Amino acid sequence: MENSQAVVGLGYVGLSVAEAASAVGGDVVGIDVEPGKVASLNEGRSPVDVLADDDLALMLDRGFRATTDAAVLASCDTVVICVPTPLDADRRPDLSLVRTAAETVARHLRPGTLVVVESTIWPGATEDVVLPLLEHGSGLTAGADFHLAYSPERVDCGNPEFDIRNTPKVVAGHTQACADRAAAFYGKFIGEIVPVAGIREAELCKLLENTYRSVNIALVNEMAVFCDELGIDLWESIRAAATKPFGFERFLPGPGVGGHCIPVDPLYLTHAVRALGRPFRLVELAVEVNEAMPEHVFSRVQRQLNGEGKCLQGADVLVVGVTYKPDVADLRESPATPLVRSLRRAGARVTFADPLVEEWSVDAGPGTPTEPGRPTPPLDNTPGHTPAAAQPPLPPKPGGPRRPGPASSKQPLREPGALARTTTAGGRRSGPGPTPAAPGPAGAAKTTARGHRTAPGTLG
Ligand SMILES: NC(=O)c1ccc[n+]([C@@H]2O[C@H](COP(=O)([O-])OP(=O)(O)OC[C@H]3O[C@@H](n4cnc5c(N)ncnc54)[C@H](O)[C@@H]3O)[C@@H](O)[C@H]2O)c1
């Protein structure tokens, strides 16, 4: 067996691992089921904004290659599984992609290989779901013939301070030898390894981190709704509270939560608890509060227009900032999507401005235009302003899966119903022009209860 490493699933997480492993001289191969993504990577075009084209070029120079052919796994001594873990149409954890990946790895598994799961899964899933698939498909025994470990990814896209190298890495193994082998692998390119006694504890660690964020964001989000009605500037209160040097961590309200983790991972945790026959009430409530925020923003827009004797029917609304948090191009689970649905349903014409997003569409429903991004006369004098063509109201919200497929946010969504983009002059906080502005989820200027504008917030 050659001394090479395979990353299965070349998205935000997989490419971060692949880049870091490759940078220290690892012979890294990436496996993905999307031929387009594989071709793009091999041609030097990164599909995600966590990996710059320049860094991809260096990886390719060092021998990295991407493939759809899982047979390469047979020549690898380390396999890292980084495939998506979405929710299904009924908002239950969907491990089907992890299962498929495990079956694929099992077919090519050789004695002595280390298999690490990085995907976020419920506590117990590595040993209850992945392990049996690996053993059954390979005829080998975990802990005896091959090593099995779990190590949650902590990628925080857009974070200028922390990346995979300087973020402590939690590692747990099926046996102590499995844990040691995984720690040795990650120790080559990550500064601090945090051994955890058991795989379940490591799996729960990831869910605890993200559920902690979900609950605290829900706390300030619900406060924001009350403060709006009470005429209190919550942002000022948070600024004051954050001066306490202990016992308080600052979370900021926003139009909802987005991305691959915060809206999803708490439901992996509640799923595990519901197996006991009880709900995890606090966590479920937090999810509910966060999911209601786009509707709160919608009603604020409606109220502000009403205050000026206007209505949403026929109004031109500019959504400023549509990705789920500042400085990333990731549109997954962005609360801008349900906000746009509500605005359109009320008859508004919606455009958006986001320096990181070229094209974006929300629900191509019956009656929506089939000419995405069709240029129309400008609405204002913003440089490059290209407002949307008039959009008829949308049909009722579809009940499909909450998360889109694994398409990269760098790949434009080309489908009927695409929104026109308003190019801002100076980045995401550029003035919205004369159209009523619906606060975007990421980096959009927040309007407080008293109507003054404050700094953009982190939504998690
Ligand atoms: N994005 C983040 O910031 C982040 C942070 C921490 C943890 N995670 C977790 O990491 C996991 C991966 O997330 P991501 O954001 O990288 O997802 P992603 O959607 O960006 O990428 C996943 C990739 O896996 C590929 N894939 C799917 N099934 C496959 C299979 N059977 N074989 C090979 N490739 C397959 C997809 O085509 C896609 O390219 C998820 O469990 C997520 O919850 C994500």
The ligand as a MOL file (V3000), in Angstrom:
LIG
                    3D

  0  0  0     0  0            999 V3000
M  V30 BEGIN CTAB
M  V30 COUNTS 44 48 0 0 0
M  V30 BEGIN ATOM
M  V30 1 N -19.3690 23.6970 5.7940 0
M  V30 2 C -18.9280 23.8270 7.0360 0
M  V30 3 O -18.5330 24.9150 7.4120 0
M  V30 4 C -18.9080 22.6480 7.9880 0
M  V30 5 C -18.2870 22.8230 9.2150 0
M  V30 6 C -18.2030 21.7520 10.0880 0
M  V30 7 C -18.7670 20.5300 9.7410 0
M  V30 8 N -19.4020 20.3720 8.5360 0 CHG=1
M  V30 9 C -19.9380 19.0550 8.2260 0
M  V30 10 O -19.0800 18.4260 7.2790 0
M  V30 11 C -19.8490 17.6300 6.3680 0
M  V30 12 C -19.5870 18.0620 4.9310 0
M  V30 13 O -19.9880 19.4190 4.8060 0
M  V30 14 P -19.5360 20.3280 3.5860 0
M  V30 15 O -19.9560 21.6980 3.9360 0
M  V30 16 O -18.1280 20.0800 3.2120 0 CHG=-1
M  V30 17 O -20.4730 19.7300 2.4300 0
M  V30 18 P -20.4530 20.1170 0.8750 0
M  V30 19 O -21.8480 19.9560 0.4000 0
M  V30 20 O -19.7530 21.4190 0.6640 0
M  V30 21 O -19.5330 19.0000 0.2010 0
M  V30 22 C -19.7820 17.6540 0.2890 0
M  V30 23 C -19.2850 16.9650 -0.9630 0
M  V30 24 O -19.5140 15.5620 -0.8090 0
M  V30 25 C -19.8300 15.0320 -2.0850 0
M  V30 26 N -20.4550 13.7270 -1.9120 0
M  V30 27 C -21.7090 13.4240 -1.5470 0
M  V30 28 N -21.8690 12.0870 -1.4640 0
M  V30 29 C -20.6680 11.5470 -1.7680 0
M  V30 30 C -20.1820 10.2190 -1.8530 0
M  V30 31 N -20.9570 9.1660 -1.5600 0
M  V30 32 N -18.9100 10.0210 -2.2180 0
M  V30 33 C -18.0960 11.0640 -2.4880 0
M  V30 34 N -18.4930 12.3550 -2.4090 0
M  V30 35 C -19.7620 12.5920 -2.0500 0
M  V30 36 C -20.7080 16.0890 -2.6920 0
M  V30 37 O -20.7640 15.9680 -4.0940 0
M  V30 38 C -19.9940 17.3710 -2.2500 0
M  V30 39 O -19.0440 17.7850 -3.2030 0
M  V30 40 C -21.3010 17.7650 6.8000 0
M  V30 41 O -21.6220 16.7250 7.6880 0
M  V30 42 C -21.2950 19.0820 7.5790 0
M  V30 43 O -22.3290 19.1380 8.5400 0
M  V30 44 C -19.4830 21.4150 7.6360 0
M  V30 END ATOM
M  V30 BEGIN BOND
M  V30 1 1 1 2
M  V30 2 2 2 3
M  V30 3 1 2 4
M  V30 4 1 4 5
M  V30 5 2 4 44
M  V30 6 2 5 6
M  V30 7 1 6 7
M  V30 8 2 7 8
M  V30 9 1 8 9
M  V30 10 1 8 44
M  V30 11 1 9 10
M  V30 12 1 9 42
M  V30 13 1 10 11
M  V30 14 1 11 12
M  V30 15 1 11 40
M  V30 16 1 12 13
M  V30 17 1 13 14
M  V30 18 2 14 15
M  V30 19 1 14 16
M  V30 20 1 14 17
M  V30 21 1 17 18
M  V30 22 2 18 19
M  V30 23 1 18 20
M  V30 24 1 18 21
M  V30 25 1 21 22
M  V30 26 1 22 23
M  V30 27 1 23 24
M  V30 28 1 23 38
M  V30 29 1 24 25
M  V30 30 1 25 26
M  V30 31 1 25 36
M  V30 32 1 26 27
M  V30 33 1 26 35
M  V30 34 2 27 28
M  V30 35 1 28 29
M  V30 36 1 29 30
M  V30 37 2 29 35
M  V30 38 1 30 31
M  V30 39 2 30 32
M  V30 40 1 32 33
M  V30 41 2 33 34
M  V30 42 1 34 35
M  V30 43 1 36 37
M  V30 44 1 36 38
M  V30 45 1 38 39
M  V30 46 1 40 41
M  V30 47 1 40 42
M  V30 48 1 42 43
M  V30 END BOND
M  V30 END CTAB
M  END
